[in-house]
C-alpha cells in the first residue's frame, strides 16, 4: 500500500512506495533523507505543499506520479540543487 506524504500529494497522485530494505550496520542511526513540512513555489504556484517523509538508511523508495506532480523537484531538493521556500530538507544529518 502506498505511503502518501499528505492529502495534497495524494490528490495529485504523487506517492512513495517502499521497494526493499537492505540491512546494514547503521540501520539504527538517523534517517538518510528527511523532508519536514517542505514547501516550494515556482512563480507563486506551489510545486510542493507541506511534504513530509523519511527515507531510512538502506531503504529504497520509488517516486511515482503524473507529469508535474513534483518527482524531479524532490530529487533536486534532496541533491541541494534547489532550496525549499519553507520547511527543512535534511540529508545525511545536514540541513
Backbone as XML, in Angstrom:
<?xml version="1.0"?>
<chain id="A" units="angstrom">
  <residue number="1" name="UNK">
    <atom name="N" x="0.840" y="-1.180" z="0.000"/>
    <atom name="CA" x="0.000" y="0.000" z="0.000"/>
    <atom name="C" x="0.882" y="1.240" z="0.000"/>
  </residue>
  <residue number="2" name="UNK">
    <atom name="N" x="0.663" y="2.203" z="-0.869"/>
    <atom name="CA" x="1.492" y="3.402" z="-0.925"/>
    <atom name="C" x="1.409" y="4.227" z="0.355"/>
  </residue>
  <residue number="3" name="UNK">
    <atom name="N" x="2.508" y="4.902" z="0.662"/>
    <atom name="CA" x="2.532" y="5.843" z="1.776"/>
    <atom name="C" x="2.436" y="7.242" z="1.189"/>
  </residue>
  <residue number="4" name="UNK">
    <atom name="N" x="1.291" y="7.883" z="1.341"/>
    <atom name="CA" x="1.119" y="9.232" z="0.815"/>
    <atom name="C" x="1.769" y="10.219" z="1.779"/>
  </residue>
  <residue number="5" name="UNK">
    <atom name="N" x="2.363" y="11.275" z="1.249"/>
    <atom name="CA" x="3.021" y="12.280" z="2.071"/>
    <atom name="C" x="2.005" y="13.118" z="2.808"/>
  </residue>
  <residue number="6" name="UNK">
    <atom name="N" x="0.983" y="13.508" z="2.151"/>
    <atom name="CA" x="-0.086" y="14.311" z="2.743"/>
    <atom name="C" x="-1.276" y="14.277" z="1.791"/>
  </residue>
  <residue number="7" name="UNK">
    <atom name="N" x="-2.353" y="14.875" z="2.202"/>
    <atom name="CA" x="-3.560" y="14.821" z="1.378"/>
    <atom name="C" x="-3.375" y="15.495" z="0.027"/>
  </residue>
  <residue number="8" name="UNK">
    <atom name="N" x="-2.611" y="16.614" z="0.000"/>
    <atom name="CA" x="-2.405" y="17.308" z="-1.273"/>
    <atom name="C" x="-1.626" y="16.425" z="-2.238"/>
  </residue>
  <residue number="9" name="UNK">
    <atom name="N" x="-0.589" y="15.726" z="-1.734"/>
    <atom name="CA" x="0.189" y="14.837" z="-2.584"/>
    <atom name="C" x="-0.661" y="13.681" z="-3.066"/>
  </residue>
  <residue number="10" name="UNK">
    <atom name="N" x="-1.481" y="13.135" z="-2.184"/>
    <atom name="CA" x="-2.354" y="12.031" z="-2.572"/>
    <atom name="C" x="-3.313" y="12.480" z="-3.666"/>
  </residue>
  <residue number="11" name="UNK">
    <atom name="N" x="-3.841" y="13.675" z="-3.543"/>
    <atom name="CA" x="-4.780" y="14.189" z="-4.535"/>
    <atom name="C" x="-4.121" y="14.372" z="-5.895"/>
  </residue>
  <residue number="12" name="UNK">
    <atom name="N" x="-2.822" y="14.717" z="-5.903"/>
    <atom name="CA" x="-2.124" y="14.918" z="-7.171"/>
    <atom name="C" x="-1.608" y="13.612" z="-7.749"/>
  </residue>
  <residue number="13" name="UNK">
    <atom name="N" x="-1.717" y="12.523" z="-6.981"/>
    <atom name="CA" x="-1.270" y="11.228" z="-7.471"/>
    <atom name="C" x="0.198" y="10.973" z="-7.228"/>
  </residue>
  <residue number="14" name="UNK">
    <atom name="N" x="0.853" y="11.744" z="-6.378"/>
    <atom name="CA" x="2.270" y="11.576" z="-6.089"/>
    <atom name="C" x="2.402" y="10.814" z="-4.780"/>
  </residue>
  <residue number="15" name="UNK">
    <atom name="N" x="3.096" y="9.688" z="-4.803"/>
    <atom name="CA" x="3.265" y="8.922" z="-3.580"/>
    <atom name="C" x="4.547" y="8.104" z="-3.607"/>
  </residue>
  <residue number="16" name="UNK">
    <atom name="N" x="4.928" y="7.628" z="-2.434"/>
    <atom name="CA" x="6.088" y="6.762" z="-2.255"/>
    <atom name="C" x="5.614" y="5.339" z="-2.066"/>
  </residue>
  <residue number="17" name="UNK">
    <atom name="N" x="6.384" y="4.414" z="-2.536"/>
    <atom name="CA" x="6.106" y="3.020" z="-2.230"/>
    <atom name="C" x="7.424" y="2.347" z="-1.870"/>
  </residue>
  <residue number="18" name="UNK">
    <atom name="N" x="7.486" y="1.658" z="-0.744"/>
    <atom name="CA" x="8.734" y="1.007" z="-0.366"/>
    <atom name="C" x="9.045" y="-0.134" z="-1.313"/>
  </residue>
  <residue number="19" name="UNK">
    <atom name="N" x="10.286" y="-0.257" z="-1.702"/>
    <atom name="CA" x="10.722" y="-1.335" z="-2.577"/>
    <atom name="C" x="11.290" y="-2.462" z="-1.714"/>
  </residue>
  <residue number="20" name="UNK">
    <atom name="N" x="12.411" y="-2.211" z="-1.079"/>
    <atom name="CA" x="13.002" y="-3.186" z="-0.173"/>
    <atom name="C" x="13.978" y="-2.468" z="0.739"/>
  </residue>
  <residue number="21" name="UNK">
    <atom name="N" x="14.375" y="-3.118" z="1.801"/>
    <atom name="CA" x="15.325" y="-2.549" z="2.754"/>
    <atom name="C" x="16.526" y="-3.466" z="2.837"/>
  </residue>
  <residue number="22" name="UNK">
    <atom name="N" x="17.717" y="-2.898" z="2.662"/>
    <atom name="CA" x="18.951" y="-3.654" z="2.805"/>
    <atom name="C" x="19.471" y="-3.491" z="4.222"/>
  </residue>
  <residue number="23" name="UNK">
    <atom name="N" x="19.633" y="-4.564" z="4.961"/>
    <atom name="CA" x="20.182" y="-4.424" z="6.314"/>
    <atom name="C" x="21.628" y="-3.958" z="6.250"/>
  </residue>
  <residue number="24" name="UNK">
    <atom name="N" x="22.025" y="-3.174" z="7.226"/>
    <atom name="CA" x="23.390" y="-2.674" z="7.288"/>
    <atom name="C" x="23.771" y="-2.334" z="8.705"/>
  </residue>
  <residue number="25" name="UNK">
    <atom name="N" x="25.031" y="-2.018" z="8.954"/>
    <atom name="CA" x="25.485" y="-1.758" z="10.314"/>
    <atom name="C" x="24.916" y="-0.495" z="10.923"/>
  </residue>
  <residue number="26" name="UNK">
    <atom name="N" x="24.468" y="0.447" z="10.097"/>
    <atom name="CA" x="23.989" y="1.725" z="10.631"/>
    <atom name="C" x="22.468" y="1.859" z="10.546"/>
  </residue>
  <residue number="27" name="UNK">
    <atom name="N" x="21.746" y="0.765" z="10.491"/>
    <atom name="CA" x="20.293" y="0.810" z="10.341"/>
    <atom name="C" x="19.604" y="1.479" z="11.529"/>
  </residue>
  <residue number="28" name="UNK">
    <atom name="N" x="20.241" y="1.544" z="12.689"/>
    <atom name="CA" x="19.626" y="2.167" z="13.858"/>
    <atom name="C" x="19.938" y="3.648" z="13.965"/>
  </residue>
  <residue number="29" name="UNK">
    <atom name="N" x="20.751" y="4.186" z="13.060"/>
    <atom name="CA" x="21.072" y="5.611" z="13.114"/>
    <atom name="C" x="19.955" y="6.414" z="12.463"/>
  </residue>
  <residue number="30" name="UNK">
    <atom name="N" x="20.131" y="7.731" z="12.439"/>
    <atom name="CA" x="19.080" y="8.617" z="11.928"/>
    <atom name="C" x="18.833" y="8.405" z="10.436"/>
  </residue>
  <residue number="31" name="UNK">
    <atom name="N" x="17.769" y="9.031" z="9.950"/>
    <atom name="CA" x="17.348" y="8.882" z="8.557"/>
    <atom name="C" x="18.405" y="9.407" z="7.592"/>
  </residue>
  <residue number="32" name="UNK">
    <atom name="N" x="18.440" y="8.821" z="6.408"/>
    <atom name="CA" x="19.339" y="9.291" z="5.367"/>
    <atom name="C" x="18.791" y="10.559" z="4.720"/>
  </residue>
  <residue number="33" name="UNK">
    <atom name="N" x="17.479" y="10.592" z="4.493"/>
    <atom name="CA" x="16.819" y="11.757" z="3.896"/>
    <atom name="C" x="15.529" y="12.015" z="4.667"/>
  </residue>
  <residue number="34" name="UNK">
    <atom name="N" x="15.324" y="13.285" z="5.005"/>
    <atom name="CA" x="14.084" y="13.644" z="5.694"/>
    <atom name="C" x="13.580" y="14.981" z="5.168"/>
  </residue>
  <residue number="35" name="UNK">
    <atom name="N" x="12.338" y="15.017" z="4.774"/>
    <atom name="CA" x="11.652" y="16.246" z="4.385"/>
    <atom name="C" x="10.675" y="16.566" z="5.502"/>
  </residue>
  <residue number="36" name="UNK">
    <atom name="N" x="10.738" y="17.785" z="6.027"/>
    <atom name="CA" x="9.860" y="18.212" z="7.112"/>
    <atom name="C" x="9.048" y="19.425" z="6.669"/>
  </residue>
  <residue number="37" name="UNK">
    <atom name="N" x="7.776" y="19.208" z="6.388"/>
    <atom name="CA" x="6.851" y="20.289" z="6.016"/>
    <atom name="C" x="7.420" y="21.191" z="4.917"/>
  </residue>
  <residue number="38" name="UNK">
    <atom name="N" x="7.877" y="20.584" z="3.839"/>
    <atom name="CA" x="8.555" y="21.309" z="2.755"/>
    <atom name="C" x="7.545" y="21.917" z="1.784"/>
  </residue>
  <residue number="39" name="UNK">
    <atom name="N" x="7.773" y="23.193" z="1.506"/>
    <atom name="CA" x="7.012" y="23.942" z="0.506"/>
    <atom name="C" x="8.003" y="24.513" z="-0.505"/>
  </residue>
  <residue number="40" name="UNK">
    <atom name="N" x="7.649" y="24.451" z="-1.788"/>
    <atom name="CA" x="8.451" y="25.081" z="-2.829"/>
    <atom name="C" x="7.497" y="25.682" z="-3.851"/>
  </residue>
  <residue number="41" name="UNK">
    <atom name="N" x="7.753" y="26.934" z="-4.185"/>
    <atom name="CA" x="6.894" y="27.663" z="-5.122"/>
    <atom name="C" x="7.672" y="28.029" z="-6.377"/>
  </residue>
  <residue number="42" name="UNK">
    <atom name="N" x="7.012" y="27.937" z="-7.507"/>
    <atom name="CA" x="7.521" y="28.463" z="-8.770"/>
    <atom name="C" x="6.523" y="29.511" z="-9.225"/>
  </residue>
  <residue number="43" name="UNK">
    <atom name="N" x="6.975" y="30.780" z="-9.257"/>
    <atom name="CA" x="6.109" y="31.904" z="-9.650"/>
    <atom name="C" x="4.790" y="31.884" z="-8.872"/>
  </residue>
  <residue number="44" name="UNK">
    <atom name="N" x="4.886" y="31.780" z="-7.561"/>
    <atom name="CA" x="3.761" y="31.813" z="-6.623"/>
    <atom name="C" x="2.817" y="30.622" z="-6.723"/>
  </residue>
  <residue number="45" name="UNK">
    <atom name="N" x="3.162" y="29.624" z="-7.542"/>
    <atom name="CA" x="2.368" y="28.399" z="-7.629"/>
    <atom name="C" x="3.135" y="27.294" z="-6.899"/>
  </residue>
  <residue number="46" name="UNK">
    <atom name="N" x="2.477" y="26.594" z="-5.951"/>
    <atom name="CA" x="3.208" y="25.569" z="-5.191"/>
    <atom name="C" x="3.552" y="24.348" z="-6.050"/>
  </residue>
  <residue number="47" name="UNK">
    <atom name="N" x="4.842" y="24.025" z="-6.080"/>
    <atom name="CA" x="5.291" y="22.789" z="-6.724"/>
    <atom name="C" x="5.202" y="21.648" z="-5.716"/>
  </residue>
  <residue number="48" name="UNK">
    <atom name="N" x="5.494" y="21.961" z="-4.453"/>
    <atom name="CA" x="5.329" y="21.024" z="-3.336"/>
    <atom name="C" x="4.634" y="21.778" z="-2.215"/>
  </residue>
  <residue number="49" name="UNK">
    <atom name="N" x="3.699" y="21.122" z="-1.562"/>
    <atom name="CA" x="2.986" y="21.793" z="-0.478"/>
    <atom name="C" x="2.932" y="20.892" z="0.755"/>
  </residue>
  <residue number="50" name="UNK">
    <atom name="N" x="3.663" y="21.316" z="1.781"/>
    <atom name="CA" x="3.666" y="20.661" z="3.083"/>
    <atom name="C" x="4.027" y="19.176" z="2.999"/>
  </residue>
  <residue number="51" name="UNK">
    <atom name="N" x="5.104" y="18.864" z="2.280"/>
    <atom name="CA" x="5.543" y="17.483" z="2.081"/>
    <atom name="C" x="6.455" y="17.064" z="3.227"/>
  </residue>
  <residue number="52" name="UNK">
    <atom name="N" x="6.150" y="15.916" z="3.819"/>
    <atom name="CA" x="6.968" y="15.354" z="4.887"/>
    <atom name="C" x="7.119" y="13.857" z="4.670"/>
  </residue>
  <residue number="53" name="UNK">
    <atom name="N" x="8.345" y="13.367" z="4.733"/>
    <atom name="CA" x="8.596" y="11.928" z="4.669"/>
    <atom name="C" x="10.027" y="11.664" z="5.128"/>
  </residue>
  <residue number="54" name="UNK">
    <atom name="N" x="10.313" y="10.397" z="5.399"/>
    <atom name="CA" x="11.637" y="9.970" z="5.836"/>
    <atom name="C" x="12.059" y="8.760" z="5.016"/>
  </residue>
  <residue number="55" name="UNK">
    <atom name="N" x="13.312" y="8.757" z="4.588"/>
    <atom name="CA" x="13.904" y="7.592" z="3.941"/>
    <atom name="C" x="15.026" y="7.128" z="4.861"/>
  </residue>
  <residue number="56" name="UNK">
    <atom name="N" x="14.869" y="5.944" z="5.415"/>
    <atom name="CA" x="15.874" y="5.410" z="6.321"/>
    <atom name="C" x="17.078" y="4.897" z="5.552"/>
  </residue>
  <residue number="57" name="UNK">
    <atom name="N" x="18.212" y="4.840" z="6.228"/>
    <atom name="CA" x="19.414" y="4.280" z="5.631"/>
    <atom name="C" x="19.127" y="2.842" z="5.199"/>
  </residue>
  <residue number="58" name="UNK">
    <atom name="N" x="19.553" y="2.488" z="4.000"/>
    <atom name="CA" x="19.352" y="1.155" z="3.476"/>
    <atom name="C" x="18.001" y="0.935" z="2.823"/>
  </residue>
  <residue number="59" name="UNK">
    <atom name="N" x="17.097" y="1.886" z="2.943"/>
    <atom name="CA" x="15.761" y="1.761" z="2.369"/>
    <atom name="C" x="15.762" y="2.295" z="0.943"/>
  </residue>
  <residue number="60" name="UNK">
    <atom name="N" x="15.035" y="1.633" z="0.081"/>
    <atom name="CA" x="14.859" y="2.082" z="-1.294"/>
    <atom name="C" x="13.391" y="2.432" z="-1.479"/>
  </residue>
  <residue number="61" name="UNK">
    <atom name="N" x="13.139" y="3.624" z="-1.998"/>
    <atom name="CA" x="11.764" y="4.061" z="-2.266"/>
    <atom name="C" x="11.642" y="4.443" z="-3.732"/>
  </residue>
  <residue number="62" name="UNK">
    <atom name="N" x="10.447" y="4.320" z="-4.233"/>
    <atom name="CA" x="10.160" y="4.672" z="-5.622"/>
    <atom name="C" x="9.253" y="5.896" z="-5.626"/>
  </residue>
  <residue number="63" name="UNK">
    <atom name="N" x="9.599" y="6.886" z="-6.439"/>
    <atom name="CA" x="8.743" y="8.058" z="-6.635"/>
    <atom name="C" x="7.864" y="7.804" z="-7.848"/>
  </residue>
  <residue number="64" name="UNK">
    <atom name="N" x="6.568" y="7.850" z="-7.640"/>
    <atom name="CA" x="5.611" y="7.655" z="-8.725"/>
    <atom name="C" x="4.691" y="8.858" z="-8.788"/>
  </residue>
  <residue number="65" name="UNK">
    <atom name="N" x="4.345" y="9.251" z="-9.971"/>
    <atom name="CA" x="3.395" y="10.346" z="-10.095"/>
    <atom name="C" x="3.275" y="10.817" z="-11.524"/>
  </residue>
  <residue number="66" name="UNK">
    <atom name="N" x="2.228" y="11.549" z="-11.753"/>
    <atom name="CA" x="1.959" y="12.095" z="-13.080"/>
    <atom name="C" x="2.946" y="13.221" z="-13.401"/>
  </residue>
  <residue number="67" name="UNK">
    <atom name="N" x="2.972" y="13.599" z="-14.648"/>
    <atom name="CA" x="3.789" y="14.728" z="-15.081"/>
    <atom name="C" x="3.414" y="15.962" z="-14.271"/>
  </residue>
  <residue number="68" name="UNK">
    <atom name="N" x="4.428" y="16.642" z="-13.723"/>
    <atom name="CA" x="4.186" y="17.865" z="-12.976"/>
    <atom name="C" x="3.802" y="17.659" z="-11.527"/>
  </residue>
  <residue number="69" name="UNK">
    <atom name="N" x="3.891" y="16.426" z="-11.025"/>
    <atom name="CA" x="3.473" y="16.170" z="-9.648"/>
    <atom name="C" x="4.568" y="16.431" z="-8.615"/>
  </residue>
  <residue number="70" name="UNK">
    <atom name="N" x="5.828" y="16.652" z="-9.054"/>
    <atom name="CA" x="6.883" y="17.036" z="-8.122"/>
    <atom name="C" x="8.014" y="16.041" z="-7.946"/>
  </residue>
  <residue number="71" name="UNK">
    <atom name="N" x="8.073" y="15.003" z="-8.758"/>
    <atom name="CA" x="9.116" y="13.981" z="-8.611"/>
    <atom name="C" x="10.515" y="14.570" z="-8.794"/>
  </residue>
  <residue number="72" name="UNK">
    <atom name="N" x="10.741" y="15.279" z="-9.854"/>
    <atom name="CA" x="12.061" y="15.868" z="-10.118"/>
    <atom name="C" x="12.405" y="16.949" z="-9.104"/>
  </residue>
  <residue number="73" name="UNK">
    <atom name="N" x="11.407" y="17.682" z="-8.663"/>
    <atom name="CA" x="11.623" y="18.727" z="-7.655"/>
    <atom name="C" x="12.130" y="18.101" z="-6.361"/>
  </residue>
  <residue number="74" name="UNK">
    <atom name="N" x="11.561" y="16.972" z="-5.965"/>
    <atom name="CA" x="12.006" y="16.288" z="-4.753"/>
    <atom name="C" x="13.466" y="15.860" z="-4.879"/>
  </residue>
  <residue number="75" name="UNK">
    <atom name="N" x="13.826" y="15.293" z="-6.019"/>
    <atom name="CA" x="15.213" y="14.881" z="-6.226"/>
    <atom name="C" x="16.162" y="16.075" z="-6.212"/>
  </residue>
  <residue number="76" name="UNK">
    <atom name="N" x="15.776" y="17.166" z="-6.841"/>
    <atom name="CA" x="16.627" y="18.364" z="-6.862"/>
    <atom name="C" x="16.783" y="18.964" z="-5.471"/>
  </residue>
  <residue number="77" name="UNK">
    <atom name="N" x="15.735" y="18.920" z="-4.660"/>
    <atom name="CA" x="15.843" y="19.388" z="-3.279"/>
    <atom name="C" x="16.784" y="18.492" z="-2.477"/>
  </residue>
  <residue number="78" name="UNK">
    <atom name="N" x="16.645" y="17.192" z="-2.629"/>
    <atom name="CA" x="17.500" y="16.249" z="-1.894"/>
    <atom name="C" x="18.967" y="16.400" z="-2.295"/>
  </residue>
  <residue number="79" name="UNK">
    <atom name="N" x="19.237" y="16.725" z="-3.549"/>
    <atom name="CA" x="20.609" y="16.910" z="-4.027"/>
    <atom name="C" x="21.165" y="18.296" z="-3.715"/>
  </residue>
  <residue number="80" name="UNK">
    <atom name="N" x="20.315" y="19.191" z="-3.248"/>
    <atom name="CA" x="20.762" y="20.542" z="-2.943"/>
    <atom name="C" x="20.769" y="21.480" z="-4.131"/>
  </residue>
  <residue number="81" name="UNK">
    <atom name="N" x="20.181" y="21.067" z="-5.241"/>
    <atom name="CA" x="20.130" y="21.918" z="-6.436"/>
    <atom name="C" x="19.054" y="22.984" z="-6.316"/>
  </residue>
  <residue number="82" name="UNK">
    <atom name="N" x="18.051" y="22.739" z="-5.481"/>
    <atom name="CA" x="17.016" y="23.714" z="-5.156"/>
    <atom name="C" x="16.944" y="23.838" z="-3.644"/>
  </residue>
  <residue number="83" name="UNK">
    <atom name="N" x="16.479" y="24.984" z="-3.170"/>
    <atom name="CA" x="16.262" y="25.210" z="-1.739"/>
    <atom name="C" x="14.771" y="25.374" z="-1.487"/>
  </residue>
  <residue number="84" name="UNK">
    <atom name="N" x="14.300" y="24.757" z="-0.434"/>
    <atom name="CA" x="12.883" y="24.853" z="-0.078"/>
    <atom name="C" x="12.550" y="26.277" z="0.351"/>
  </residue>
  <residue number="85" name="UNK">
    <atom name="N" x="11.361" y="26.740" z="-0.008"/>
    <atom name="CA" x="10.898" y="28.053" z="0.441"/>
    <atom name="C" x="10.509" y="28.005" z="1.910"/>
  </residue>
  <residue number="86" name="UNK">
    <atom name="N" x="9.969" y="26.875" z="2.342"/>
    <atom name="CA" x="9.620" y="26.664" z="3.746"/>
    <atom name="C" x="9.901" y="25.211" z="4.083"/>
  </residue>
  <residue number="87" name="UNK">
    <atom name="N" x="10.124" y="24.940" z="5.369"/>
    <atom name="CA" x="10.373" y="23.583" z="5.821"/>
    <atom name="C" x="11.848" y="23.239" z="5.766"/>
  </residue>
  <residue number="88" name="UNK">
    <atom name="N" x="12.147" y="21.985" z="6.062"/>
    <atom name="CA" x="13.533" y="21.518" z="6.102"/>
    <atom name="C" x="13.728" y="20.289" z="5.237"/>
  </residue>
  <residue number="89" name="UNK">
    <atom name="N" x="14.866" y="20.252" z="4.555"/>
    <atom name="CA" x="15.323" y="19.070" z="3.836"/>
    <atom name="C" x="16.641" y="18.664" z="4.495"/>
  </residue>
  <residue number="90" name="UNK">
    <atom name="N" x="16.650" y="17.513" z="5.127"/>
    <atom name="CA" x="17.835" y="17.036" z="5.844"/>
    <atom name="C" x="18.359" y="15.798" z="5.132"/>
  </residue>
  <residue number="91" name="UNK">
    <atom name="N" x="19.619" y="15.860" z="4.694"/>
    <atom name="CA" x="20.265" y="14.739" z="4.013"/>
    <atom name="C" x="21.527" y="14.398" z="4.781"/>
  </residue>
  <residue number="92" name="UNK">
    <atom name="N" x="21.603" y="13.147" z="5.210"/>
    <atom name="CA" x="22.769" y="12.674" z="5.971"/>
    <atom name="C" x="23.055" y="13.609" z="7.148"/>
  </residue>
  <residue number="93" name="UNK">
    <atom name="N" x="22.021" y="13.937" z="7.917"/>
    <atom name="CA" x="22.097" y="14.779" z="9.123"/>
    <atom name="C" x="22.497" y="16.222" z="8.867"/>
  </residue>
  <residue number="94" name="UNK">
    <atom name="N" x="22.457" y="16.658" z="7.599"/>
    <atom name="CA" x="22.766" y="18.058" z="7.269"/>
    <atom name="C" x="21.549" y="18.739" z="6.688"/>
  </residue>
  <residue number="95" name="UNK">
    <atom name="N" x="21.287" y="19.953" z="7.178"/>
    <atom name="CA" x="20.145" y="20.735" z="6.730"/>
    <atom name="C" x="20.533" y="21.532" z="5.500"/>
  </residue>
</chain>
